[in-house]
């Protein structure tokens, strides 16, 4: 099983691209649990919600891993929970990072916020490019520090599609 994670700031194309990758390469796609959580709990999210959100994301991921697909595509993973918790609340549950580091990921597609417009959807809260760039930088720093395999995806929508497909194709070929 090869596991690909889409990472990066909001409105950079993670959900769109993960669906496109599944359509092109098959496999199993795991969505973003926090969106489900917010729909089920229509109120402002708080620090006390982060453990439930993270456990929900992990459960969705574990359920998908148990099916042993050849390709597992994750729209997000705990890194997003860690960074959002720190960004919004200035704190993060201690267990998230060790739990994330226990798991193996073959490739992180880290999407840059540059080159695409921010789109409001009722859940997003970082319309400023500078805020989204900071989230991207924090993601890149964490992935680099922990020696995670990463491919930075930039450009317009077409360029992102081409770069992401090429990276996944190379991964599936064993490169």
C-alpha positions in Angstrom: 0.0 0.0 0.0 1.2 3.5 -0.9 0.0 6.4 1.2 -0.2 9.9 -0.3 -1.2 12.9 1.9 -2.3 16.3 0.6 -1.0 19.0 2.9 -0.9 22.7 3.1 -3.1 25.8 3.7 -6.8 26.1 3.1 -8.1 26.9 -0.4 -4.9 25.5 -2.1 -6.8 22.7 -3.8 -6.3 19.7 -1.5 -9.8 18.3 -1.7 -10.1 19.0 -5.4 -6.7 17.4 -6.1 -7.3 14.4 -3.9 -10.5 13.6 -5.7 -8.7 14.0 -9.1 -5.9 11.7 -8.0 -8.4 9.0 -6.9 -10.2 9.4 -10.3 -7.0 9.0 -12.2 -5.2 6.3 -10.1 -8.0 4.6 -8.2 -7.4 3.7 -4.6 -9.2 4.8 -1.5 -9.8 8.5 -0.6 -10.1 9.6 3.0 -11.7 13.1 3.5 -11.1 15.8 6.1 -12.8 14.8 9.3 -12.9 18.4 10.7 -15.4 19.3 8.0 -17.7 16.5 9.2 -17.2 17.6 12.8 -18.1 21.2 12.0 -21.2 20.2 10.2 -22.3 18.0 13.1 -21.3 20.7 15.7 -22.4 24.1 14.1 -20.6 26.4 16.6 -17.2 27.9 17.0 -14.6 25.2 17.4 -12.4 25.4 20.5 -9.2 23.9 21.8 -11.2 21.2 23.7 -12.5 20.0 20.3 -9.1 19.2 18.9 -8.7 15.8 20.5 -12.1 14.6 19.1 -11.3 16.0 15.6 -7.9 14.4 15.6 -9.3 11.0 16.9 -11.9 11.2 14.2 -9.3 11.8 11.5 -7.2 8.9 12.8 -10.2 6.6 12.9 -11.1 7.4 9.3 -7.4 6.8 8.3 -7.1 3.6 10.2 -10.4 2.2 8.8 -9.1 2.9 5.3 -5.7 1.4 6.0 -7.4 -1.8 7.3 -8.9 -2.2 3.8 -5.3 -2.4 2.4 -5.9 -0.5 -0.9 -3.0 -0.3 -3.3 -3.2 3.5 -3.0 -4.5 5.4 0.0 -5.1 9.1 -0.6 -5.5 11.3 2.5 -7.0 14.7 2.0 -5.3 15.7 5.2 -3.7 14.2 8.3 -2.8 15.1 11.9 -0.3 17.8 10.8 -3.2 20.0 9.8 -4.8 19.4 13.2 -1.5 20.3 14.9 -0.9 23.5 13.0 -4.6 24.7 13.1 -4.6 24.1 16.9 -1.5 26.1 17.3 -2.7 28.8 14.9 -6.2 29.2 16.4 -5.6 28.5 20.0 -1.8 28.9 20.6 -1.7 25.3 22.0 -2.0 21.7 20.8 -2.6 18.4 22.6 0.8 16.8 23.3 -0.1 13.4 21.9 -0.8 14.5 18.3 2.8 14.8 17.1 3.9 11.4 18.5 0.8 9.8 17.1 1.5 11.3 13.6 5.1 10.2 13.7 4.1 6.6 14.4 2.6 6.3 10.9 4.2 5.8 7.6 3.4 8.1 4.6 5.0 7.5 1.3 4.5 11.0 -0.1 3.2 14.4 1.0 2.0 16.7 -1.7 2.4 20.1 -0.1 0.3 22.7 -1.9 1.4 26.3 -2.0 -1.1 29.0 -1.5 0.5 31.1 -4.3 -1.0 31.1 -7.8 -4.6 30.2 -6.8 -7.3 32.4 -5.3 -8.7 31.9 -1.8 -12.4 30.8 -1.9 -14.7 31.3 1.1 -16.8 28.2 1.9 -18.2 29.0 5.4 -15.5 27.1 7.2 -12.3 28.7 5.9 -10.8 31.6 7.9 -7.5 32.7 6.3 -8.3 34.9 3.3 -4.9 36.6 3.7 -2.2 35.2 1.4 0.4 36.0 4.2 -1.5 33.8 6.7 -1.8 31.0 4.2 1.9 31.3 3.3 2.8 31.1 7.0 0.7 27.9 7.3 2.5 26.5 4.2 5.9 27.5 5.6 5.1 25.8 9.0 4.0 22.7 7.1 7.2 22.6 5.1 9.3 23.1 8.1 7.6 20.3 10.1 7.8 17.9 7.1 11.5 18.7 6.5 12.4 18.6 10.2 10.9 15.1 10.5 12.4 13.9 7.1 9.0 13.2 5.6 8.9 12.7 1.8 7.5 15.8 0.2 6.8 17.2 -3.2 5.9 20.9 -3.3 3.0 21.7 -5.6 2.8 25.2 -7.1 1.3 27.1 -9.9 -2.2 27.4 -11.3 -4.8 24.6 -11.2 -3.5 23.0 -14.3 0.1 23.1 -13.2 -0.9 21.6 -9.8 -2.8 18.8 -11.5 0.2 17.9 -13.7 2.7 18.1 -10.9 0.7 16.1 -8.5 -0.1 13.4 -11.1 3.5 13.1 -12.0 4.6 12.7 -8.4 2.0 10.0 -7.7 2.8 8.3 -11.0 6.5 8.2 -10.0 5.7 6.9 -6.5 3.5 4.1 -8.0 6.3 3.1 -10.4 8.6 2.7 -7.5 10.7 5.9 -8.1 
